Amino acid sequence: MGQDSSKQGPMTIAELKKSGALSLSDIDKWLDNFMHTSCHRDYFTESDLVKQYQENFTSDHASAFARDVFRVMDRDCNGMVDFKEFVLTMTSLTGDDVNKKIEWAFWFYDVNKDGTITRGELKKMLMIICNVEYGSKFKDKQGVMKMAECMMSSIDTNHDGAITLSEFKDGFHKKEFCIGVLKNLIE
C-alpha cells in the first residue's frame, strides 16, 4: 500500500516519552483517547472507532467516515489499531510536517489501497466529508461532483484517470483553487 511505517517509531509509551518527540501532556491526552476508544485494551477495532464517532458526530455518515479513518490508521491491515499505529496517525495529523499530513490525506482518499486515487474514490470521499461536516444542511451534491471533477482535471497531470501520491502532493501545493476541501481535512 505504500504507507507501512508501522515498523518505525516508538513502540511503547516509555520509548515515546524518552524520544522527546511529544510533550508529556500530548502523550497523556493521546493515551486517554486511545484507552477510551479501545475500552482499555491494547488495540481498538473498526467497530470501536465507529461507536466513538457516532457518539461525537450527529451526521448519519459518521460511521462511513470512521470506517475510512480506521482503514488508514490500520497500517498493517490486521483489523486492529494498536497504540503505535494510533500515535503514528496522530503525529502525522497534528505535527508540523505538511508532507505527512498530505500523505495521510492521500491514503484516506485511496479507498482500495492501490496507490492511486480514482475519480470514483475522490467523489465518494468528498461526499462523505461534506455529509459529516455539514450533516443535514448539506445540499450541494452537484457542487461536490464539480469539485471532484475540477480536482481530477487539475491534479491528474498525466490524464490517466488516477492521481498518484506524487501528483497529489504537487497538486496540493500548486492547485489552491481546487483543494480547499482537502486542506480542511488535514488542518
N, C-alpha and C positions, 0 to 999 in steps of 0.2 A: 504494500500500500504506500510505502514511502515515508511514513511518519513514525516508524517503530523506534522511538527513542526511549522506550521504557527501560532499556538496559543502561541508560545513562542517568546521572544524577543521584541524589541521596536515596538510600533505601530505608532508613529509619529516622525517627524523629531526632534521635541523638546526633546522627550524621547531619541532618538538616540544620540543627542548632549549631553544631561545630563548624559547618561550612560558612556561616555568617551571611549567606546569600539572602536570608529573610530576617525580618525583625522577629523577636520573640512574640510580640503581640500578633503578628500575622500568622505565625505558626500555630499559636493557641487558637486564633479565630478559625483557621482552616481545619484544625483538628476537631474543634467543636462542631463545625458544619459537617465534616466528614462523619463523625460519630453519630450525629443526629440522622443523617441520611442513611447510614449503614446499620442503624439500630444497634450500635455498639459492637458490630462485627469487624473483622479485618478487611471487609470489602462491602460494596453495595452493588445491587443488580439494577437492571433497567427498570424493573417494576418499583424498586425503592426510589429511584430518581423521579419516575413518573408521579408517584404519590407525593413527593415533596413539591414538584412543580404544580400539581393540582391544588395543593394547599396554598401556594403563593401566587398563582395567576388565576384570574377569573375566566380567561378565554377557554372556549371548548377545544382549542387547538394546542393547549399547553402539553397534553400528552404526546402529541406528534413532535412537538419541539423538544421535549425531554428525551424522547427516543433518539432523535438525531444528535442531541448533545452527548448522550451516552455513547452512541456509535463512535464519536470522535474521541471521547475520553478513554474508551476501552481499547487501548493501543495494541494489546496482544490478542484481541478478539476472543477472549475466553469467557465472555458473558459476565464478567465481574470487573469492577474498578476498585483497585486497591489504593492505599494512601499514596503510594508513589505516583501512580497514574493521575490521581486527583491533584497532587502537588504540581506535576508537570503541566497539567491543564491550567491550573490557577496561575502559575508563574508565566505561562505563555500569554494569558489574557490580561493579567494585571501588571506585568512588568513593563519596563521601558523599551524593550526590543520590539519595534514595529514589525520587523520581518517575522518574528514568531507569531504575532497576532495575525498577520496576513496569512501565514501558513495554516494556522488553526482555522481561520475562516475558509480557506481553500478546502481543507479536509471536511469541514462542515457541509459545504456545498457539493462535494464529491460523494454523493449518496452511495454509489455502488463500489467505491474504493478502487477504481481502476486507474487513478492518476490523472483523470480529466473531468471537467465539468461540462455536461451536455446542456443544450437548450432546455430540455425537459427537467433536468435536475435543478437548473437555475430558476426556472419558473416555479417549480414545486417549493423550493426553499424560500424564495421571496414571498410566496403566498403564505407559507406557514409563519414566517417572521412578521408579516403585516397583520395577519389574523391574531397572533399572540400580542403584538404591540398595541393594536387598536381595538381588538375584540369586536363586539357587535357594531361599533362605529365605522368599521372598515367596510367601505362600499365600492372602492375604486379598483376592482379586479382587472379591468381593462388597462388601467394605469400601470399596474404591476406587470402585466404582459408586455406593455410598451417598454417599461424599464428593462425587462429581461432581454427584449429584442435589441434595445439600444446597447446594453452591456455586451451582448454576444457580438454585435457587429463592431463594437469598439475594441473589445479585449481580444477576441479571436483573430489575431493578426494574420494568421496563415489561412483563415477562412475554411478550415476543415470541419467545422461544426462542433468543435470541442475546445475548451480552454485548458491549457496546461498550467502547471504551477508557475512556470516562468512567465507566461502571458498574463496570468492573474496578478503576479507581483508587478510587472510592468504596467498593466492596466490600472492597478490600484494607485500607483504613483503618478500616472500620466493622464488618466481619463476622469478627472474630478467630477465633471458634469454628470456622469452616469453612475457614480459609485457611492452616492450618499447612503443608500440602504446598507451597503457593506460596512461603511465606516460606523454607522450606528450600531452594528452588531459587535464590533470589536473595540469600541471606545468606551 
